[in-house]
Amino acid sequence: MWKELSETADYLLDKTKIRPIAGIVLGTGLGGLVNEIQITDIIPYASIPHFPVTTVEGHQGNLIFGHLAGKPVVAMQGRFHYYEGYSLVQTVFPLRVMKLVGIRQVFLSNAAGGINPDFQIGNLMVIRDHINFFPESPLRGKNIDELGTRFPDMSEPYDKRLIEIAFHVANDLGITLRDGVYLGNPGPSFETPAEYTHYRLIGADAIGMSTIPEVIAARHMQLPVFAVSVVTNVAFPGNFQQNTHEDVQIAANQAASNMSHLFKGVIVDSPYSS
């Protein structure tokens, strides 16, 4: 694995002059942030050695190098999911490569179902903690000592300084910003009413099918993480409705502008960007 990671990183470093300080992962319907990036290089996943290829509608499948708010970044226009048939080790491969090309911080986005009754469709929720229901760990197997320790600490999976900055940025921009606990399921089916109720009882505010493996891999590499869920549907007693992927994409697209402004503001003010 270390050999494959190194080969992929060397390939990308030869393809671009950008040396990114932030890695960004864009979830379902949230690829619009790319429009805010002054793009230098677009590299399709299919052309990158050892890279998986995304199969989900709403995930473009490109690695974007450029500048966001004047800061050099690399952005994944679409991520990889366990439900596509990839192992969790494969889903975090690109994030590990980003570390090798120089990133100092990780920005993650996802589309999620809101199960906190105070949430509304279109809300942005900063993730302050998570509950992991994935059946394995992206760190399973032989540890890659070059990346991190065998048993990484997870007492602060999401960086408190970046969260604080986000609320200041949101206040300045007039964006309503929630915070809460994200629960990750393997998918791809949406949850049943009983499952929604169960997850709310154990402390979750939103549910999705991604992000947590990437957070674990990032913290293994000592990368600070900032993550936002776009609430694309809501489900709680008295409001259980049928869910479709198309509805999720529509709601995510509508909220993408606010998320883009938020990410730009946090990257500019981040202590890891200097």
C-alpha positions in Angstrom: 0.0 0.0 0.0 2.8 2.5 0.8 4.4 1.8 -2.6 1.1 2.5 -4.4 0.5 5.6 -2.3 3.9 6.9 -3.2 3.6 6.1 -6.9 0.2 7.9 -7.0 1.6 11.0 -5.2 4.6 11.2 -7.5 2.4 11.0 -10.5 0.2 13.9 -9.3 3.2 16.0 -8.3 4.5 15.6 -11.8 1.1 16.7 -13.3 0.7 19.9 -11.3 2.7 22.7 -9.9 0.1 23.3 -7.1 1.3 22.3 -3.6 -2.0 22.2 -1.7 -2.3 23.2 1.9 -5.9 21.9 2.1 -7.7 18.8 0.8 -11.4 19.1 0.1 -13.8 16.2 -0.4 -17.1 17.1 -2.1 -20.2 14.9 -1.4 -23.4 14.2 -3.4 -24.6 17.3 -5.2 -21.9 19.5 -3.7 -19.5 19.6 -6.6 -20.4 23.3 -7.2 -17.7 24.4 -4.9 -15.3 23.6 -7.8 -16.8 26.7 -9.5 -15.2 28.8 -6.7 -11.8 27.4 -7.3 -9.3 29.0 -9.7 -8.5 25.8 -11.4 -5.0 25.0 -12.6 -5.3 21.3 -13.3 -8.2 18.8 -13.7 -7.1 15.2 -13.4 -9.8 12.5 -14.0 -9.7 9.7 -11.5 -9.6 7.1 -14.3 -6.2 8.4 -15.4 -4.6 8.4 -11.9 -2.6 5.2 -11.0 -4.2 3.0 -8.3 -7.2 5.4 -7.9 -10.7 3.9 -7.6 -13.4 5.3 -10.0 -16.6 6.7 -8.6 -19.9 5.2 -9.7 -22.5 7.4 -8.0 -24.6 10.0 -9.8 -23.7 13.4 -8.6 -20.0 12.6 -8.2 -18.0 13.9 -11.2 -14.9 11.9 -10.6 -12.1 14.4 -11.0 -9.2 15.6 -8.8 -9.0 19.4 -9.0 -5.9 21.5 -8.2 -6.1 25.2 -7.9 -6.7 28.1 -5.5 -9.7 28.7 -3.3 -9.8 32.2 -1.8 -6.1 32.5 -2.7 -5.1 29.3 -1.0 -3.7 26.3 -2.9 -6.0 23.4 -2.6 -6.8 20.0 -4.0 -10.5 18.9 -4.2 -12.1 15.6 -4.9 -15.1 16.2 -7.1 -16.8 13.0 -5.9 -15.8 10.5 -3.3 -15.8 6.7 -3.0 -18.2 4.7 -0.8 -18.2 1.4 0.9 -21.6 0.6 -0.7 -20.0 0.8 -4.2 -18.1 -2.3 -3.4 -14.9 -0.7 -2.3 -13.1 -1.6 0.9 -12.8 1.2 3.4 -9.0 1.1 2.8 -9.8 1.9 -0.9 -12.2 4.7 0.0 -9.6 6.6 2.0 -6.8 6.0 -0.6 -7.2 9.5 -2.2 -7.0 11.2 1.2 -3.8 9.5 2.1 -2.4 10.5 -1.3 -3.4 14.1 -0.5 -1.3 14.0 2.6 1.7 12.9 0.6 1.2 15.8 -1.8 1.3 18.2 1.0 -2.1 19.0 2.6 -2.2 20.2 6.2 -5.9 20.1 6.9 -9.0 18.3 5.5 -12.4 19.8 4.6 -15.2 17.2 4.2 -18.8 17.7 3.0 -21.7 15.3 2.7 -25.4 15.1 2.1 -27.2 13.8 5.2 -30.6 13.1 6.5 -31.6 15.2 9.5 -33.1 13.4 12.5 -33.0 16.3 14.9 -36.5 17.8 14.8 -35.0 21.3 15.0 -33.4 20.8 11.6 -34.8 21.8 8.2 -34.0 20.8 4.7 -31.1 23.0 3.5 -29.5 23.5 6.9 -25.8 23.2 7.2 -24.6 21.2 10.2 -21.0 21.4 11.3 -20.0 17.9 12.6 -18.6 18.1 16.1 -18.6 14.3 16.7 -19.7 11.1 15.1 -21.1 7.6 15.7 -19.6 4.9 13.6 -21.8 2.1 12.2 -19.4 1.0 9.4 -18.6 -2.7 9.7 -14.8 -2.3 9.5 -12.1 0.4 9.9 -10.0 2.0 7.1 -7.1 1.2 9.4 -7.8 -2.5 9.4 -4.8 -4.6 8.5 -1.1 -3.9 8.7 -0.4 -0.4 10.0 1.4 2.0 7.6 3.9 3.4 10.1 4.9 6.2 7.6 1.3 7.6 8.0 0.6 7.2 11.7 0.5 5.2 14.9 -1.2 1.8 15.2 -3.8 3.1 17.6 -4.7 6.7 16.8 -6.5 8.9 19.4 -10.1 10.0 18.5 -10.9 12.3 21.4 -11.1 15.3 19.0 -12.0 13.9 15.6 -13.2 17.3 14.4 -11.0 20.3 15.0 -12.4 22.7 17.6 -10.5 25.7 16.3 -11.9 25.3 12.8 -15.4 24.8 14.2 -15.1 28.1 16.1 -13.9 29.9 13.0 -16.9 28.4 11.1 -19.4 30.0 13.4 -17.7 33.4 13.2 -17.7 33.1 9.4 -21.4 32.0 9.3 -22.4 34.9 11.5 -20.6 37.4 9.3 -22.2 35.9 6.2 -25.7 35.6 7.7 -25.7 31.8 7.2 -27.7 29.7 9.7 -25.3 27.1 11.0 -26.2 24.1 13.1 -23.8 21.7 14.8 -24.4 18.1 15.8 -23.4 14.4 15.8 -23.2 12.6 12.5 -23.9 8.9 12.3 -22.4 6.9 9.5 -24.1 3.8 7.9 -22.7 1.6 5.1 -25.8 2.1 2.9 -26.9 2.1 0.2 -30.5 1.8 1.5 -32.0 4.7 3.4 -33.0 3.9 7.0 -36.4 2.6 8.2 -38.5 4.7 10.6 -37.5 2.4 13.5 -33.8 2.9 12.7 -34.2 6.7 12.5 -35.9 6.6 15.9 -33.1 4.4 17.3 -30.3 6.6 16.0 -31.9 9.7 17.4 -32.2 8.0 20.8 -28.5 7.2 20.9 -27.5 10.8 20.2 -27.3 11.3 16.4 -28.5 14.5 14.7 -27.9 13.5 11.1 -27.2 10.3 9.1 -25.2 9.6 6.0 -23.2 7.0 4.2 -19.7 8.5 4.1 -17.2 10.8 5.8 -16.4 8.8 9.0 -13.8 6.5 7.3 -12.1 9.6 5.9 -12.1 11.3 9.3 -10.5 8.2 10.9 -7.8 8.1 8.1 -7.2 11.9 8.5 -6.7 11.7 12.3 -4.5 8.7 11.8 -2.3 11.0 9.8 -2.6 13.9 12.4 -4.6 16.0 9.9 -7.1 18.5 11.5 -10.6 17.9 10.1 -13.5 20.3 9.4 -16.7 18.6 8.1 -20.2 19.9 7.2 -23.4 18.0 6.4 -26.0 19.5 4.2 -29.4 18.4 5.5 -31.1 17.1 2.3 -34.1 15.4 3.9 -35.5 15.1 7.4 -36.9 12.1 9.3 -38.3 12.0 12.8 -41.6 10.9 14.4 -44.5 12.5 12.6 -42.4 13.3 9.6 -41.2 10.0 8.0 -41.3 10.4 4.2 -40.0 8.4 1.2 -36.5 9.3 0.3 -34.9 9.3 -3.2 -31.3 10.0 -4.4 -32.7 12.6 -6.8 -34.3 14.6 -4.0 -31.0 14.5 -2.1 -29.2 15.9 -5.1 -31.7 18.7 -5.5 -31.5 19.8 -1.9 -27.7 19.6 -1.9 -27.5 21.7 -5.0 -29.7 24.4 -3.4 -27.5 24.6 -0.3 -24.2 24.3 -2.1 -23.7 28.1 -2.4 -23.8 28.6 1.4 -21.4 25.7 1.9 -19.0 27.1 -0.6 -18.9 30.5 1.1 -18.4 28.8 4.5 -15.5 26.7 3.3 -13.8 29.7 1.7 -14.1 31.7 4.9 -12.8 28.9 7.1 -9.9 28.1 4.8 -8.8 31.8 4.8 -8.9 32.1 8.6 -7.6 28.6 9.4 -4.4 28.6 11.5 -3.3 25.7 9.3 -3.4 27.7 6.1 -0.4 30.0 6.9 
